[in-house]
Amino acid sequence: MKSDYLKYGLGLLIGLFIFSQLFGGPQNIVGYAVYPVNDRVSVVFGEGTSPWSGLSIIAHELGFFEKAGVEVDLKPFTSAKLAHESLVGGGLDMATSVDVPMVVSTFVKPRNFKIVGNTMKTKNGVKLLVLNDRIKTPKDIEGKKIATWFTSVTHYFHVQFMEKHGIDPKKVELVNLKPHEMPAALQSGTIDGYFAWEPFIYQGKTIQGGKVTVYEDSYLYLGSTSLTVSNSFLKDHPGEVEKVLSALKMAQGYIEENPKEAKVVLADYLSMDQDSFDDIFDDYVYSLSLEPDLIDSLKSQQRWVVAEGLQPDDIDPIEGYIDEVPLRNLKLA
């Protein structure tokens, strides 16, 4: 009799084991599909450490990725340009990419990404910071050493800025530096000023105190960031892409409903003092969308890339880099 009970118990255990293997055991229901825990994919996600990445920063810091049911391995970069280059090179699955470097990469193989959503727009994202004992007006940068970063948003902005103010580019000694290198270069006297975005403008002001002047112009450049995905990851894991979009949508809602608290989170993440961050917060509009003006802006930048001689006249239509399906599925869910 005892032998029969043992046989029955062993058979039950074996049956339960087989059942769990066939049906995946405990499962997570997150609004899109049912995914076995063991089959979850960790998304390697890159972002530039700046206000331009506000949605992904909020999503990560406040646990919205986890709430959406996606595991994100966040990789911070000093710029979204470097994050995008890593994505195109196969080092990331997804990234918060900025417009100008993204456009430049459409001329270079491998063309390994899709845009699945616009995440931020800014009319005042790039500025010029100069030492005010050497430079009193924008025209005074002629004959001076001014840092910019070629094929980045600062490059695009500095061209527009000099054209507007009648500055002869041949009379400006442009120094190619990454923005995180610029505040130290200014302090050492290597340069007289630089074109950059936050938090590097803030860092320069902090180091130099009242010795600097910052020039802004909200009419020269409409900057934007987009959520980009490698072609292979989008093909193999569309559900994970939709979950990331869901988390960013939660972050957008949080910023809209709790702007004061969102400012605190972002300022802390970017190591900026609260008053300084509050002063620039309204420069950024965080919204997850795919609108026609994004395509128009990227096309305009493609033409600029060719006009500047940065790439040959071999424009790949930007529409081929946009995939509306994941965002459309999110809105339908």
N, C-alpha and C positions, 0 to 999 in steps of 0.2 A: 504493500500500500504506500509506504514512504517513497519507494522508487517511482510509483506513478505520480505522486505529488511533485517530486523533483523533476521528472520529465515534463510535467505540465508547466511548472514554473520556468524551467529553462526554455521551453518552447515559447512562452509568453514574452520573455525577455528578448529572445531572438526576433520575434515578430515585431516588437516595439522598435528594436534597433533598425530593422529593415524599413519599417514605416517612416521612421525619422529620416533615413537616408534618402528615401524616394521623394518625400515631400518637404525636405529641407528644414525640418525642425521649426523652432520659433521664427516668426516672420514679422516684418515691420510694415505696417500699412501707412503710407505717407501721402496719399492723395493721387498718385499716378498709377501705381501698380503694387503688387506684393512682391517684395524682394527678400529671399532668404538671407539671414544675417551673415552666413558664411560666404555669400556671393557679393557682398558689398565691395564697392571699388573705392579706393582712396584717390580723390582728385588732387593732382599736384597743380596748385593754383599760384600764379605769380602776380604781384601787385607792386606798383611804385609807392614808396612811403611819402605820400603827399595828400593834400585835400582832394586831389583829382580822383583818388581811390576811395572816396568816402563811403560808398555803399558796401564795398567788400570789407572795409575796416569795421563798420558797424555790424555787419553780418557775422564777422568772426568774433569780435569782442563781446557781443551780446548773445551769442549762441544760436543765431538764426540758421546757420548751416546745419547744426545738429537737429534743430526743430524741424527742418525740411527733410531730414532723414539722409543727409549726405555727409560723408566723411571727407574733410578738406585738409590737405597738407599745405598750409600757407607758406609761401616763400616770398619774403619781402626783398625788394630791390630798391636801390637808391633812386631809380627812375622807372616809369612805365615803358620807356624806350628799351631799356635793358631787359625788362620782363618780356616785352614783345619779341625781341630778338631771340631770347631763350625759347619762347614758344615755337617760333618758326624753325629754330634749329633742333627741335625735338626734345628740349629739356623740360617742357611743361605740357600739361593737358589743357589748361585754360589760363587766361590772363586778363587783367584790366589793361588794355592797350590804348595808347594815346594816338591821336589822328595822324600827325605828320610822319612819325616813324612807320606807322602802319601803312600809309600811302607809299612811302619809299620802298617798303618791302614788296609791294605789288609788282615792282619792276625786276625783282631778283628771285631766281629759283633757289630752293624749292618754294613754291607758292602754297604753303602748308597751313592755311588757316581759314576760318569762316567767322564772320561777325554775326552774333546772334542777338545783340541788343546794344543800344546806346545807354550809357549809365550816368553821364554827367555832361553839362555844358557850362562854359564860362566865357564871359567877355573880358575878363580882367585877370586871366590866369598867369600871364607872363608880364614881367616888369623889368625896368632898367634901374639898377642901383649904382650910384656913382659917389666918389669922394667929392664933397662940395667945396673943398678948398682948391680943387683943380678944375672942376667942371661946374659952371654956373648956369648954363643953358644946354639943351640937347645938342646944339650945333658945336658946342665946345668939345665933343668927343672926337672931333677931327684932330689928328695928331696925338691921340691917346691910345693906350692899350686897353681894349675892351674884350672881355671874355664872352664867348658864346659857345654853343655846342652844335657842331655841324650835323645836319640832317635830323635835327630835333625841333621841337616847337619853338625853342629860343632862336634858332636859325631863321625860321619862317617869320617870327615876330621882328627880329632885328632888321631884316630886309625891308619890311613894311614901315618900320619906325624911321629908318634913315631916309627912305623915299619921301615920307610925309614931311620931315623936317629939313629937307634939302641938304642932307649930309652926303658928301662924296665918299662912297665906300673905299675908294683907293687911298683916302687920307686917314682912314681908321685902321689901326693895327689890331686885327681880330686875332684873339688867342683862343684856340680850341681846347676847352676844358669841360669836364663833367660838372654839373651844378654843385655836387657835394664838395668839389675841390675849390670852388670859387671864393667862399668866405675867407679861407685861409690864405689864398693867393692875394686877395685884397689887403688883408692884414699885413702880409709880408712886403707889400709894395710892388709885387710882380705885375699887377694890373691896376688900372684906375677906376674900373667899374665892371659890371657884368649884367648880362641878360639872364634871368632865371625865373623860377616859380617858387612858391612856398613849399617847404619851410625855409628855403635857402635865402630868400629876401629877409625874412625874420632873423635868421642867423647873422647875416651881414649887419643888420641894424643893431642887433644885440652886442656884437663884438665892437662895432665902431661908435656906438652911441649916437651923438648928434652930429657926427662928422660926415654923414651921408644924406643924399637926397634920392628919393625914389620917384621915377617917372612912370605914370600909368596911362593907358589909352584903351578905352573899352570899345573903340570903333575899328581897330586895326585887325583884330583876330578873334574869331569865334572858335574857341578851343573845345574839344570834346574827348571823352574816353568811351571805349566800347568794350563789351565782353566778347572776347575772342576764344575760339576753340580750335585745337588741331583737327585736321580733317579725319584722321584715324580715330581719335577719341569720340568725335561727334558721330561717326558711323557706328562704332562699337558700343557706345554707352549713351544713347540719346536720353535715356531716363535720368541719368546723373546730371546731364546738362540742364534738363528741365528743373531738377531739384535745386541746382545752384541759382537758376533764375528765380525760383520761388523764394529762396533765402534773400536775394537782393531786393525782391519786391517787399518782403517783410521789413528790410532795412529802410527802404524808401518810406514806407508807412510810419515807421518809428520816427524818422527824422521830421516828417511832416507833422506828426502829432505831438512830438516831444523835442522841439528844437533846442530848448535850453539844455536838456540832458544830453542830447546828441553832440552839442558843442563841447561839453565837458569830456565825453568819451574821445572825440577826435583830437582835441587839444592835448589831452594826456598821451594819446598814442603817438602824436607827432612831436611831443616834447616842446610844445609852445605854451607860453603863459596865456591864461584864459582871456585877458583883455585883448591881447594882440590877435588871438584867433577869432574872437567875437567880431573884431573890426573887419575881418576878411570873409567871414562865413557867407555873407549874402552875395559874394562874387560867384558862388557855385550853386547850380541848380541840379539837384540829384533826382533823376527820373529815369525809369526803365522803359524804353520805347524803341521803335524803329520807324522813323519818320522820313519823308522825302528830303527834308532839308539836310539830313546827314549825308545822303548820297550826293547832293549838290555840292556840299562843302568839300567832301573827299575828292570829287571830280576836279574842283577848282585847284585843290592842292596838287593833284596829279599834273595838271597843266603847269603849275609853278615849278615842280620838280624838273620838268623838261626844260622850261624857260631858263632856269638857273644852271642848266647843264649838269645837274646831279646824276641824271640817268638819260640814256638815249630815248628818242621819240618812239617808244614801243609800249604804248599805253594799253594795259589789260583792263577791260571794262570792270569798274568797281562793283557793278551789280552781281558779277560772278562770285564775289566774296561774301555775299550776304545770304544768310539762311533764315527765313522768317518762321519756319515751322516750329522750333522749340518755344518761341515766345507766343506764337498763336496757340499752341497746345496748352500753355500755361493759362492763357486768358479763357480758354474753353473749359478748363478743369474745374 
